[in-house]
Amino acid sequence: MATGSLFNQSARHPLSGPRGIWSVLHIDPILLLLLLALIAGGLFVLYSGADRNLDVVKAQGIRMAVALVVMFVFAQLDPAVFRRWSPWLFAAGLVGLAAVLLVGVGAKGAQRWLAIPGLPRFQPSELMKLVVPMMAAWYLSRHYLPPRLRNVAVALLIVLAPMALIILQPDLGTSLLVGSAGIFVVFFAGMSWRLIGAFFAMVSVAAPLMWFFVMREYQKQRVLTLLDPQSDPLGAGWNIIQSKTAIGSGGMDGKGWLQGTQSHLEFLPESHTDFIVAVLAEEFGFVGMLILLVLYLLIILRCMYIASTAQDSFSRLLAGALTMTFFIYVFVNVGMVSGLLPVVGVPLPLVSYGGTSGVTLMAAFGVLMSVHTHRRMISA
């Protein structure tokens, strides 16, 4: 009963009555509280994952503070502003992705960053996780829903164009996240089951073609390692073997904070970034993982509630797609670390060390808060 009232307190009189402080600030207090709890817990685990390096925690804290400011700024904007600017942001994003291929900054065999003098380097592909569903929602909301086949085809082209540019960097993981964000918009628009079946048939046909003509050798190796990590235990299989060892050794309640052996003895690679969930599982066990997943679930439920109460098609499609994108982040990272999915370099949202993805996600939550707090007054 308490949980039900928590998630429905604003449903009783959402569009009437005096405006409170949260409405004036255009902030959803429930979602904000859940996000702050996740960020605080993430910093707590990060201190251990970074081998007690306080500088890493401070840097992450600053990045999260910036991300919160970005969320607040986005929350102040009316959804009509996002709708109006969607085509221009999409065009700018495509230009940015093309610029990455031409003059981008490379690292670890990939060319994903733009370095503009006077500004910190950034990844245009991260921004497209927000812009692509925004553009797809803009296009579909301008037509009758459920969409016709022609409209679905155009929406898919909107999604596939940035995906192709991101794959060329190469960054298959980010391209799939961007693609899924756009596909969710099309799905929420009300695709018929016949079109959904045709889409999955196309994916089934495209998968072998991607294996032979799109995927790089190291990406193929990741898939093969997923199927048999022991085939190369000291090479490609090392990461996933050590990660599963860390998760399994945590047991029910873990070894205790700062007591993990896999990370502190440097068996576990990238323990403060992509594999930080293995650190949490080793030190806090099944109980710690359950708390983390419940917290993620509450955030997703709150966001789905916001999407379901949106007043127009654009806001509803965009809010639903951004929520499911957040879910995909969690699903892929946890599945990757536990050996259920290939290693694709997707961070654990708002917990893993990193700046660009955190800012993008908090901007998405700002859009969700904008959708929720800018609803028009309806007279009784």
N, C-alpha and C positions, 0 to 999 in steps of 0.2 A: 504493500500500500504506500509506504514511504517513497519507494522508487517511482511508483506511478505518479504520485503527486509532484515529485521532483521534475519529471520530464513533461508534465502537462500543466505546470503552474501558470504558464502564459496562454494556455488554450482556453481558459474560462472567459476572459474578456480581452482577447488579443488586440482588438482594434477600437476599443472604447475606454473611457475613463481617463483620469489625469496621467500625464507622462511622468514616470519616475526618472531617477538619475541615470539608470542604465539605458533607458530609451533615449534620453538626451545625448548620452555619449555614444549611442548606437552600438552598444556592446551587449552580447548575450552572457549574463553572469554565470550560468550553468556551464556553458561551453568554455568560458574563460577559466573557471575553477578547475575543470578537468584538464585543460591544456597546461595550466601552471603546475598541477600535480604531476603530470607526465614529464614536463621539463625538469622539475626539481628532482624527481626520481632518476631521470637520465643523467643529470650532473653527478648525482651520488654514485651511480654505477660507473660513470666515465672516469672518476677519480681512481677507481681500482683498475679499470681497463687500460688506462694510460700509465699504469705502474706508479701511482701516487704522484704523478706530475701535475702539480698545482697550476702551472702555467697553461697547460692544455685545458683544464677546467675553467680558468679565468677567461681564456680566449673563447671557449664555447659559451660561457655566460654572457660575454659581450655580444656574440653573434645572436644569441637568443633574445637579448634585450633589443637589438636592432630589428629582429624578426617580429617582436611584439609591437614595436612602433609601426612597422609596415602593416601589420594586421589592423592596428587602430586606424591608420590612414585609409586603408581600403574599406574599412567598415563605415567611414563617414560618407563615402560616395554612394549615390543613389544607383540601384541596378540599371536605371536608364542610361547612366553614364557608361557603364560597361557595355551595354548593348550598342550604344552609339559609336563607341571607339573600337569595337571588335574587329571590323575589317581592316582598319588602319594598324592595329596592333599585330594582326595576323600577317599583314604585308611586311611590317617591320621585322617580325620574327623570321620570315622567309629570307629576307635580305641578310639578317644576322647569321642564319645558318649557312647561307651561301658564302658570306665573308669568312666564316670559320674555315671552310674548305680551301679558300684562296690565301688568306693571310692569318689564319688562326695559329694559336700557340699550342705546340704539341708536348705531350708528356706520356711516358710509359707506352709508346707506340701508337698513341691516339691523338688526334688533333681536334680538341673539343672547346677550347677557350678563346675568347677575344680579349686582347689587351689594348685598351684605349688609354692614351696618355692622360694622366690626372685622375684616372678611375681604377679601382681594383679590377683585376681580370674576372670575367664571369662567363658562364655557359649559357648561350642563347637557347640551347635545348631544354634547360631547366625551366625557362620562362614559357616555353611552348606547352609544358604540362598544364599550364593555366590558360594560355591563349587558344590552343586548339579546341578544347571543349567549349570555350566562350564563342569562338567563331562558328562551330557546328550548331550550337544552340541558337545563335543569331540567325543563321540561315534557315533552320527548320522551323523556328518560331514565326517566320514570315509567311509560312504556308499552312494549309489545313493539316491538322493531325488526326489520325495517323498519316504519316507521309506516304506519298506515292512512290513507285519504283524509281521514277526519274529523280525525285528529290533525295531519295536514299543514295542513289548513285553519285549525285553531286556532293552530298555530305561525306561519302566515303573518299571521294577525291580530295576534299578538304583535309581529311585525316591522313591520307596516304602521301601527300606531297611533302609535308615536313618529316614524316617517317623515313622516306627515301633519303632525304638530305642527312638525317641523323645517322642512318645506317652507314653512309659513306664515310663517317668520321674516323673509325667505325665505333658505334656505341649501340649495340643491339639491345641492351637492357633498357636504356632510356627511350629508344625508339618504340619498344613494346609498351612502356608506360604511357608515352604520349598517344600511341595508337589506341590503347585500351580506354584512355580518358575520352577520346573522341567517339569511340564505338559505343560507350555507355550512353552518350547523348542520343545517338541514333536508336539505341535499344529503348531508352525511356520515352522516346517520341511515340512509341507504339507500333513497332514493326510487327507485321503479321508473322505467324509461325512459318508460313511458306518462305518468306524472305529470310527468316532466321535460319531455317534449314539450308537454304541456298548459300547463305554466308558461311556456315560451318563446312559445307561441301567445298566451297572455294578455298577455305583455310586448309582442308585436308589435301587438296591438290597442290596448294602453294608450298606446304611444308617440305616435301621432298625437293622441290625446285630451290627453295632457300638453302637446303643442305648442300646442294651441288654448286649453286651459282652465287649465293649471297654470303653465307657464313664463312668467316675466316678459319684458318686451321686451328687456332687456339680456341675458338668458339666451339668447333666440333669436338675438340679434346675435352672441353668442359662437360659436354653431353655424354661422351663415352665414359668419363670419370664418374659421372652420376650413376651410371649403370653398374660400374665395377670399380670402386675406389682403390681396391687392393691391386689393381693391375699396375699401378705406379705409386706405391705407398710413400716413396721418398721424393716424388716429383709432383705431378698434377693432382694426385690423390691426397697429398699431405694435409692441405687445408681442411677438407671435409672430414678426414679421419680424426684429426685433432679436435675439431669442433664437436663431433659426435662423442668423442671421449670426454670432453669437458661437460657436455650436457648430461651424459650418463652418470658421471661421477658425482653430480650434485645431489642425487637421491631426492628424498622428500623435502628436507628443509635446508639443504646446501651445506657447504663447508664453513660459511661465515664470511662476512665482508672482509676483503683484503686477504683472504686465506686461500684463494684459488691457486692451484699449482700450474695448470695449463697456460694461463696468461702470464703469471709472474715469473715463471721459468722459461718464458718465451717459446713454448711449444705452439701456442695458438697465434696464428698470424692475424694482423689487422684487428687486434683485440679491442681497440677503441673506436673502430669505424664499422665495417660491414659485419664483423663477427662479435659485436658487443653483446648480443643476446646470449651467446655461449658463456660469456663471463657471468652474466646475471644468473643463468641456469646453474652454473657450477657453484656459485657462492650463496645463492638463495634457494636453489632447488626447485622442486615442483610448485611449492607454495609461492615463491617469488614470480615464477612464470605465470601462474594462475592470476596473481594480482595484476601483472602487466597486461595480460590479455583481457581481463575484465575491464581495465581502464580504457584500453583501446575500444572494446565493445561499447562502453558507455558513450565515448566520443562519437562513434559511428551512429549509434541510435539517436543521439541528440541531433546530429547533422541530418539524418534521414527525416526526423520530425520537422526540422526546418524546411527541408526540401518539399515535404508533403503539404505544408501549409503556405507555400509560396503562392502569390496571387496571379502570376502570369506565366505563360509557357516558357519564356526565356529564362526566368528566374528558377522555375521548377527543374527544367532540363539541366541548367548549369549547376545548380546546387546538388542535384542527384549525382551527376557525373563526377564532381569534385569529391563528394563523399566516397564514392566507389573507388576513385583513384587512391585516396588515402588507405582504403581497405587493401587494395592491390599492393601498395607499399609494404604493409604489414605482412600480408600473406606471402609475398615473394621472399622477403628477407628471412622470415621465420622458416619457411620451407627450404630456402637455400642453406641456411645454417644447420638445419636438422637433417640434411641429406635427401630431401624429397624433391628438390628442384635444382637445376644447374646453378653454378656460381655465376652471377651476372652483375655483381657490383652495385646492388640496390641497398642503400642504408636503411637502418631501422628508424622510422620517422620520429624526429624530435628527441632521439636518444643517442644515435651515432654521432661521432664528431664530424662536423662539416658545416659550411655556411650557406651555400647556394640553395641546397635542397630544403633546409630549414626555413629560409626566407620565403621560398616559393610556397611551401606548405602553409605557413602562417598567413601569407597573402590570400591563399585559398580560403582559409578560415575567416579572414576579414571579409571576403566576398559573401560567405555564408551568413555572417552577422549582418552584413548590409541587406541581404535578402530578407532576413528575419525582422529587422528593426525599421525598415523603410516601407513597411506595408501601409497602404493608403487607408485612411479612415472611412468606415462604412457606416452610414447612418442607420439607426434601428428602424 
